[in-house]
């Protein structure tokens, strides 16, 4: 199928990877079978054909990437879909062709290739997908988004995170660039279970981009005063990060090391250091990359960057130059 309604040719080419047989989860004429498989990837749902006698041709592509997953789903006939509440994840639904009617928390949205929908974990949702509706679905875990948000705010959340249901995604260059990047990563066939640092970077990039690209209920928080004295749990976590930066670390692990809640960890780092613990970890790894490049014992920038969890070389090089005033290659040549 051609994606002829996507505005960006580059994005269209990238999304075409979800047509590849390698990512095909199933193709079925059985609506019951399709609903069962879709329910296992997302949540159990009731799917009914609207037009009597119509064929229930359904195709789904699926690529798991840790706390996120990339999915493409198409129903050839008109269907009514009643999913259970998502509870532990958010779902961004971006039509590539055709349209659907989404009723969520009393709001009705006609979703088209220009207007995506974001389903929040506690939303009660009903949908009607029109014939040939073909959607790209990005599943993002609730814990990933909420922990990233706490890191940005430097304080606990006083209620559930909620995004606006309607999302004009193609009008946001950062979001379109993210989708293209995700598909490029997927097309490389990189085993993210073996490159967990890279997977963690991708997860953080997705969460941060969505939080900065689309309206939600925490976009205008009150300013918080910073602590004057560094708490002991912040010092412990800093020391642990310096000793274990080469390992796969999560905010949950760091909170356990600090002996505080996840909210307490983020609040401590934000109040005293002005960054989240995960950004502090990223900064530490960047320092380790530079240290290796300056030893004179390496001759490949890409290998060092990958080893420390930096998968996007263009973004890594730009960040490195901004931080150290020279490119990674220039640092390596100093030997």
C-alpha positions in Angstrom: 0.0 0.0 0.0 1.3 3.4 -0.9 1.1 6.1 1.8 -0.2 8.9 -0.5 -1.6 11.2 2.1 1.6 11.8 4.2 2.9 15.3 3.7 6.6 14.6 4.1 8.2 12.3 1.4 11.0 11.5 3.9 8.4 10.4 6.5 6.5 8.5 3.9 9.6 6.5 2.9 10.4 5.9 6.5 7.0 4.6 7.4 7.0 2.3 4.4 9.2 0.0 6.5 6.1 -1.0 8.4 4.9 -2.7 5.2 7.9 -5.0 5.2 7.2 -8.7 5.8 9.8 -8.8 8.6 7.4 -6.7 10.7 4.1 -8.3 9.7 2.4 -9.7 12.8 -0.6 -11.2 11.0 -2.9 -10.9 8.0 -6.3 -12.4 8.6 -9.8 -12.6 7.3 -11.1 -13.6 10.7 -12.2 -10.7 12.8 -12.2 -12.8 16.0 -8.6 -13.9 15.4 -7.5 -10.3 14.6 -9.2 -8.9 17.7 -7.5 -11.5 19.9 -4.0 -10.6 18.6 -4.6 -6.9 18.6 -5.8 -7.3 22.2 -2.6 -9.0 23.3 -0.5 -6.2 21.8 -2.7 -3.4 23.3 -5.7 -4.2 25.5 -8.7 -6.6 25.0 -11.2 -5.0 22.6 -14.5 -5.7 21.1 -14.5 -5.4 17.3 -17.7 -5.6 15.2 -18.3 -5.4 11.5 -20.7 -2.6 10.7 -21.7 -3.7 7.2 -23.3 -7.2 7.1 -21.5 -9.5 4.7 -18.3 -7.4 4.4 -14.9 -9.2 4.5 -12.9 -8.6 7.6 -9.4 -8.4 6.1 -7.1 -7.1 8.8 -3.3 -6.6 8.6 -1.0 -5.6 11.5 2.7 -4.9 11.6 4.5 -4.7 15.0 8.0 -3.7 16.1 8.7 -3.8 19.9 11.3 -1.3 21.1 11.4 -1.7 24.9 9.0 0.7 26.6 7.5 1.7 23.2 6.3 -0.1 20.2 5.7 0.8 16.6 2.5 -0.6 15.0 0.6 -0.4 11.8 -3.0 -1.6 11.6 -5.5 -1.6 8.8 -9.1 -2.9 8.6 -10.4 -3.2 5.0 -14.1 -2.8 6.1 -15.9 -0.5 8.5 -15.6 -1.7 12.1 -16.7 -0.5 15.5 -14.0 -0.9 18.2 -14.5 -0.8 21.9 -11.1 -1.2 23.7 -10.7 -1.6 27.4 -9.0 1.2 29.3 -5.3 1.3 28.5 -4.3 1.7 32.1 -0.5 1.4 31.8 0.2 3.1 28.4 -0.6 6.0 26.2 -1.5 5.4 22.5 -0.9 7.9 19.7 -3.1 7.0 16.7 -2.0 8.6 13.4 -4.1 7.7 10.3 -2.0 7.3 7.2 -5.0 6.8 4.9 -8.8 7.1 5.4 -10.4 8.3 8.6 -12.0 7.2 11.8 -14.4 8.6 14.4 -13.0 8.6 17.9 -15.2 9.2 20.9 -13.2 9.6 24.1 -14.3 11.0 27.4 -17.3 12.6 25.7 -15.3 14.3 23.0 -15.8 13.3 19.3 -12.9 13.6 16.9 -12.9 12.9 13.2 -9.3 11.6 12.8 -7.6 12.0 9.5 -4.0 11.9 8.1 -3.8 15.5 9.4 -5.4 14.9 12.8 -4.1 12.2 15.1 -5.6 11.1 18.5 -3.9 10.5 21.8 -5.7 8.0 24.1 -4.9 8.5 27.7 -4.6 5.5 30.1 -7.9 6.1 31.9 -10.0 7.2 28.9 -13.2 5.4 28.0 -13.0 5.2 24.2 -15.1 4.0 21.4 -14.0 4.1 17.7 -15.4 3.6 14.2 -12.8 2.9 11.6 -14.0 3.6 8.1 -13.1 1.1 5.2 -9.4 1.1 4.4 -8.5 3.1 7.4 -4.7 2.6 7.8 -3.1 3.8 11.1 0.4 4.1 12.5 0.1 3.5 16.3 2.8 4.5 18.8 2.4 2.8 22.1 4.3 4.5 25.0 4.4 3.2 28.6 2.8 5.3 31.2 5.7 4.9 33.6 8.2 6.1 31.0 6.2 9.3 30.3 5.4 10.1 33.9 8.9 9.5 35.1 10.2 11.7 32.3 7.7 14.4 33.2 8.7 14.3 36.8 12.3 14.8 35.7 11.3 17.9 33.7 9.3 19.4 36.5 11.6 18.4 39.3 8.7 17.6 41.5 6.1 14.9 42.0 2.9 14.8 39.9 -0.2 15.8 41.8 -2.5 13.9 39.5 -2.4 11.7 36.3 -0.8 13.0 33.2 -3.3 13.8 30.5 -2.8 14.9 26.9 -5.3 16.6 24.7 -7.1 14.1 22.6 -6.6 15.8 19.2 -3.0 16.1 17.9 -2.1 17.9 14.7 1.1 15.9 14.4 2.1 16.8 10.9 2.3 20.5 11.9 5.0 19.6 14.5 8.5 19.2 12.8 10.0 17.7 16.0 7.4 14.9 16.1 7.6 14.2 12.4 11.4 14.0 12.7 11.0 11.6 15.6 8.8 9.2 13.6 11.2 9.2 10.8 14.1 8.5 13.2 12.2 5.6 14.8 11.5 4.0 11.5 15.2 4.4 10.4 16.2 2.7 13.6 13.7 -0.1 13.0 14.9 -0.5 9.4 18.5 -1.2 10.6 17.3 -4.3 12.4 19.3 -3.4 15.5 18.7 -5.8 18.4 17.8 -3.4 21.2 17.9 -6.1 23.8 21.7 -6.3 23.1 22.1 -2.5 23.0 20.1 -1.6 26.1 21.8 1.8 26.5 20.6 2.8 23.0 17.1 1.5 23.7 17.0 3.6 26.8 18.1 6.7 24.8 15.3 6.0 22.2 12.7 5.6 25.0 13.7 8.9 26.6 13.7 10.7 23.2 10.2 9.5 22.5 8.9 10.5 25.9 10.6 13.9 25.8 9.4 14.7 22.3 5.8 13.9 23.0 5.8 15.9 26.2 7.3 18.9 24.4 5.3 18.6 21.2 1.7 18.1 22.4 -0.5 19.9 24.9 -1.0 18.3 28.3 -2.1 19.3 31.8 1.4 19.9 33.2 2.7 22.4 30.7 2.7 25.4 33.0 3.9 24.2 36.4 4.6 26.6 39.2 8.2 27.5 39.8 9.9 25.5 42.6 12.6 26.8 44.9 15.9 24.9 44.8 17.3 23.3 47.9 20.4 25.0 49.3 22.0 21.8 50.7 22.6 18.7 48.6 20.6 15.8 50.1 22.5 12.6 51.0 20.4 10.6 48.6 21.4 12.8 45.7 25.1 12.3 46.6 24.7 8.6 46.8 23.0 8.4 43.4 25.7 10.7 41.8 28.4 8.4 43.2 26.6 5.3 41.9 26.1 6.8 38.4 29.9 7.6 38.2 30.7 4.0 39.2 28.1 2.2 37.0 27.6 4.5 34.0 28.5 1.6 31.7 25.5 -0.4 33.0 21.9 -0.3 32.1 20.4 2.1 34.6 16.8 3.2 35.1 15.3 5.9 37.3 13.7 3.1 39.3 17.1 1.5 40.0 18.6 4.9 41.0 15.7 5.6 43.3 16.3 2.3 45.1 20.0 3.2 45.4 19.1 6.5 46.9 16.6 5.0 49.2 13.9 7.3 48.1 10.8 7.2 46.0 11.0 7.9 42.3 9.4 11.3 42.9 11.8 12.1 45.6 14.7 11.2 43.4 13.6 13.5 40.6 12.8 16.3 43.0 16.2 16.1 44.6 18.1 16.2 41.4 16.0 19.0 39.9 16.1 21.1 43.0 19.9 20.9 43.6 21.5 20.0 40.2 18.9 21.5 37.9 18.7 18.3 35.8 16.9 15.0 36.0 18.9 11.9 37.1 18.6 10.5 33.6 20.1 13.7 32.1 22.9 13.6 34.7 23.6 10.0 33.6 23.6 11.0 29.9 26.1 13.9 30.7 28.3 11.4 32.6 28.3 9.1 29.7 29.2 11.9 27.4 32.2 12.7 29.6 33.2 9.0 29.4 33.1 9.1 25.6 35.4 12.2 25.6 37.8 10.5 28.0 38.1 7.4 25.7 38.6 9.6 22.6 41.4 11.5 24.3 43.3 8.3 25.4 44.7 7.7 21.9 43.7 4.1 22.2 40.6 4.2 19.9 40.3 4.9 16.2 36.5 4.7 15.7 34.2 7.4 17.1 31.0 5.4 16.2 32.1 2.4 18.2 32.8 4.5 21.3 29.5 6.3 21.0 27.5 3.1 20.6 29.2 1.6 23.6 28.1 4.4 25.8 24.5 4.4 24.4 24.5 7.1 21.7 22.9 5.7 18.6 22.1 8.8 16.6 25.5 9.9 15.4 24.3 13.3 14.0 22.7 14.3 17.3 25.6 12.9 19.3 28.1 14.9 17.3 26.2 18.1 17.7 25.7 17.6 21.4 29.4 16.7 21.8 30.5 19.8 20.0 28.2 22.0 21.9 29.4 20.6 25.2 33.2 20.5 24.5 33.7 23.0 21.7 35.1 20.5 19.2 33.9 17.5 17.3 34.5 13.9 18.5 36.9 13.4 15.6 38.9 16.4 16.6 39.2 15.1 20.2 40.4 11.7 18.8 43.0 13.4 16.7 44.5 15.2 19.8 46.3 12.0 20.6 
